[in-house]
Amino acid sequence: MLEPLSEPFMQRALAEVILLGLAGGALGCWVVFYGFSYAAESLAHSIFPGLVLAAIAGAPLLLGAAPAIVLAAAAIALIARIGGVGRDAAVAVVVTTMFGLGALLALSPSSPPGVESLLFGDVFGVTDGDLAAAAALALLVAVALRLLHARLLAAGFDRGTARSLGVSPAFADAALLVLLGAGIVVAVQGLGNLLVVAVFVGPAAAARQLSERMLPMMLLAAGLAALAGIAGLYLSYYAGTAGGASVALAIVAIYLASLLFGKLRDSLLPRTGVTIG
């Protein structure tokens, strides 16, 4: 069990998945609660052309992902204002366009070798800079969720009542989406464009099966995400499978186990729904 820890690349990978798990698990509870799982998937795919351009230019992926996610958000807002076009349709159009553009760029002759790692990640190739970004993300998420906790709860439970309490649901939505965008931009470097959404949805969905209070749910989701990251890396190390895909598989396994446990619990105790905690 301790043999992998002697490898420096494994030590960095473990630190990366633990930091991303802590941030993604806690933030993911709000993503699931607000019904933003599709938004998470969309934001992840929309940054693909920015990642490819950054790889071609030899620049940090953060420099490509950040403007791409802003461009996608602006495009969705503009298209959604067109008469007869709903927000879901606007999201689908923009995400398909952005991801298709990224695929065209990735297949161009100027693309560097190994660009496929942008899709599936390279968690064993994380640098000290990646770890610093993941640590900053974990700190940002912890501070922001602490400050926004009451507002997010009020807007999430009853948007009409939230307005009467002086809480803007639009502000809560925007704050959550900004945090989600920042999380995706940081996590995509290790988990890849296709798999990054797993850490923001899977652990939270599993924790939702095991807890009905928001604060315990966030702590549980963070722990499950970190556990899945560690299990996935060990699987990859000994089975020779891709690191990011192994982490995603471990997240799915934990979610399936939570479903079984949840059904067993529901047969013994009735669920009362999420409560303030």
ABEGO torsion letter per residue (X at the ends): XAAAAABAAAAAAAAAAAAAAAAAAAAAAAAAAAGAAAAAAAAAAAAAAAAAAAAAAGBBAAAAAAAAAAAAAAAAAAAAABBGBBAAAAAAAAAAAAAAAAAAAAABAABBBGAAAAAAEBAAABBAAAAAAAAAAAAAAAAAAAAAAAAAAAAAABAAAAAAAGBBAAAAAAAAAAAAAAAAAAAAAAAEAAAAAAAAAAAAAAAAAABABAAAAAAAAAAAAAAAAAAAAAAAAAAGBBAAAAAAAAAAAAAAAAAAAAAAAAAABBBAEBBBX
